[in-house]
Amino acid sequence: MSARLALAGLAAEAVLGWPDRLPHPVQAIGALLDRLDRDLNRPPLRRAKGVAALAVTVGAAAGTAAVLGRIAPPARIALASAGLAQRSLWQHVRAVEQALAIGDIALARAEVARIVGRDTAALDASGIATAAIESLAESFNDGVVAPALWLAVGGLLGLWAYKAVNTADSIIGHRTPRHASFGWAAARADDAMNLVPARIAGLLIVVAAGGRGIDVMRRDAHRHASPNAGWPEAAMAGALGLRLGGPVSYDGAPHARPWFGDGDAPAGAADIARALRLYARATALLWLLIGMRAWRR
């Protein structure tokens, strides 16, 4: 039943997306985390308080989704689709590609700033394209593969436990003086929950590319600071013959990052279009993978 629900959720999200006029459930998770951060993130026992904050957040998100799914069955597909981002990810990256295609660098910077955390004000066309493709690859796991797989194996409880952990990692899971201890549990839990999905995401990209990218993925995935994000990013770099990664700036501070891939030519709008086509094929393979599980059931 969970695999069938995952297929239904993927289909609903692909066709309809999430209505802009409605608040998204992830916003409620973020608001809860912000409140817990303000109230609990102080000495002593910051790490223990962070564990408690994560437990409360996961319990609230997963428990609410599971209960609503039981008492209101028609809401099950809506709750499933709300945890997925295949359509919105396509739309956001496509907007960057379209802006670059017409040469509107200012618009392209504004669009890419919506999907990346790095500084974008000084990015040229190639930097914008690279950022968009990297975000597409990483978010293919975080926004599509991982939530779909957790939904397929754990139902709404699994999906929203994952969404709570992933949101917690993005809000408090940073290695900063404020969050290094308090966000420790969120960061470690996110690493654990993405361990298998990230590698599946990389393999889906490689298979969708006809096998291209497998050598780069195997060679470069471990270079990423994250134990998981490097798999889809390296796979995308190899599949497209591009060089992704490299130094970036966050809040005005430069950050050194490793390179993925061996490409020499600067990325552009056409490369984003190629990445989107590859993303669509990899997503179709994910549907097939979950469909096989549903069929066996």
N, C-alpha and C positions, 0 to 999 in steps of 0.2 A: 504493500500500500504506500509506503514512503517513497519508493522509486516512482510509482505512478503519480504521486503528488508532486514530486520534483519535475516530472515531465510537464504536468499541467501548469505548474508555476513558471517554468521556463517559457512555455508557449504564451501564457497570459502576459508575462512581462515583455516578451518580444513584440507582441502585437499592440499592447496597450500602454506599457510602461506604468509609472506611478503618476497619478494626476497632480499637476503643479499646485492646484488649489488646496490640496490636502496636506497637512503636516505629515512628514514621514516618521515612522516609528523609530528610526535611528536618531532622530532629533530628541526624542524622549530619553533614549539611552544616554545621549550626550549631555542632556540637562541633568540627569541623575548623577553622572560621573563628575560634572562640574561642581555640583553641590557637595558630593562626598570629598572631592579634592579640597574644597574650601574648608570643610568642617573637620576633616581627619588628617590632612597632610601637614602634620607638625610633630616635633619631638614630644615624648619619646616613642619608641617602637614604630617608627614610620613604616618599616617593611611589613610588620604584622598588620598594621592598619590598612596598608595597601592590599594585602591578601583579603582582609575582611571586605574592603570596598569592592574588590572584584567579585567576591562571592555574592554580595548583595546585588550587584548589577546583573550578573549572570542569572541568578535566581529570579530576579524581577522580570527580566526580558524573556527568558525561556519559559518560566512558569506562566506568565501572562499569555504568551502565544499558545502554549499547550492547552491551557484552560479554555481560551477563546475558541480554539479549534474543536474542542469537545462539545462545548455548549452551543456553538453556532457553526455547524458544518459548512454552510455556504461561505463562511469567512476563511476557510482553510486555504483555498487557492489564492485569495487576496493576501493572506499572511505569507504564503509561500513566495508569491511573486514580489512582495515588498522586500524580501531579503536578497533579491537578485538584481544585477545591474547591467545585463548584457545590452539592452537597448540604450540606456542612458550613456553608457561608456561609448558606444558607437557614435551617438549623437554629439557628444562633447569632442571626441577626437576628429570626427568629420568636420565639425565647425572650424577647427584649427586648419585642417587641410584646405577647406574652401577659401578661408581668408588668405592663406599663403598662395593659393592658385591664382588669385586676382591681384597679388602683390601688395595687399594691405597689411603691412608688418605690424602696425599699431593694433589693429583688430586681432591679428594672430596672437600677439603677445597677451592681449586681454583674454582671449579664449583659452590659451594654454595655461594662464595663471589660475584658471578655475579648476584645473586637474593636477597641478604639480605644486609642491611646497617650496621649490627653489626660487631664487630671485629671477624675475623675467624681464625687468626693465631694460637690460642691456643685451638681451639675446638677439642675435641676428637670425636670418631665415633658417639657416642650418641648425642653430641651437634650438630654435622653436620646434622644428621638425623632429630633432633628436629627442627633446623632452616629451613631445606628444607620443612618439613611438615607445619610449621607455615606460611611460605611464600606461599606455595600452597593454603592454606586455605584463607589467606587474599587476595591474588591475584585472587582467584576464583571470589571474588566480584569485586575488582577494575579493573581487566583485562577482565572479561568475563560477569558476571551477570549484573553489573551496566551499562556498555556501551551497552550491547545487549538490555536491557530494555529501556534505553533512546533512542536508535535507533528505537525500536519498537513503542514507543509512540510519539517520536518527529522527526523521520526521521534523515537525515544527520545533520540538524541543532541541534537537541537534542544530538546526538552522539558526535559531535565535540565541543559543548558547555561543555559537561561533560569532554571530554578529556582535554580541555584547563584548566578547573577548577582543575581536578585531577593532571595535570602536574604542575600547579601553586602551589598547596599544597605541592607537593614533592620538589619543588625548593625553594619557599619562605615562605611556611607555617609553619616554625619551631619556637618554643618558645625560640629564642636566642636573645641576645641584638640587633643584626642587624635586625632581621625579626619579632620580636614580634608585632610591630606596622604595619610595611609595609606589612607583610604577613597575617594580621588579616583577611582581607576579603577573601583571598584565602582559609584559613583554615576553616572559618565559611561556606563558600559556598560549600566546599567539604563535610563537615559534613552534610549539608542539602541535597545535591544531592545523598548522599549514605545512607540516613536515611532508606528509604524503601528497596532499593536493598540489603543492607547488611543483613537485616532480612530475605528477601527472599532467599538469598544465604545460610544462616544458615539452613533454613527450607528445602531447596533442599538437603543439605547434610544429614540432619536427615532422610528425606524420602528415599533418596538413600540408607541409611544404615538400612532401615526397621524399623525406629523409634528409633534406638539407638542414644543416644546423646541429646535427647530432654530435659532431666532433667538437664544435665550438662550445656547445652546452656542457659536454663532459669535461672540457679543458678549463672553461672560464667560470662556470657557475659558482665554484667555491671561492672565487675572488671577491664576491660581494660581501659587504659587512653583515648582511642578513644571511642566516643559514638557508633561507628559502627564496628570497626575491631574485637571486641570481639565476635560478633555473629557467623561468620563462623569459627573462631579459636576455640571457645568453643564447637561448634557443631562437629568439626573435632576431638577434643580431646575426647569428649564423645563417638562419633561413633567408634573410633578406640580403646578405652580403654586405652588411653595414657595420660600422664601428660605433657602438653605443657606450654610454658611461662617460668617464673622464671628469675633470675638475668642475665643480659647480660652486655657487655661492648661496648661502642661507642667511637671511637677515644681515646682509652686508659682509659676512665672514666667509672667506674661501674655505672649501672643503675638498680635499683630495679624494678621488674615487678611482677605482681600477677601470680599465677599458675592457669591453667585451666585443669580440669579433675582430675581423681583419680588414674591413673595408677601408678604402682611401677616399672615395668621393664623398663630398658633403651631402648630408641628407636634405631632402626637399619635399615639396608637396606630393610629388609622384610617389615618393617612398612611403609617405603616410597612407596614400591610397593603396599601395601594395600591402602594407601592414594591415589595413582594414580588411582587405580581401582574405588575407591569411587568417586573421582573427575570426572572420565569418566561417571559414572552413573548419577551423579548430573548434569553434562553438558547435557546429553541426556534428562533429565527431563526439563531443561531450554528450549531446543529445542521444547519439547512437549508443554510447557506452551506458548511459542510464537506462535507455530503452531496453537494452539487452538484459539488464538486471530486472527491470519490471516484467519482461517477458518470462524470465525464469521463475518469477514468483507466481 
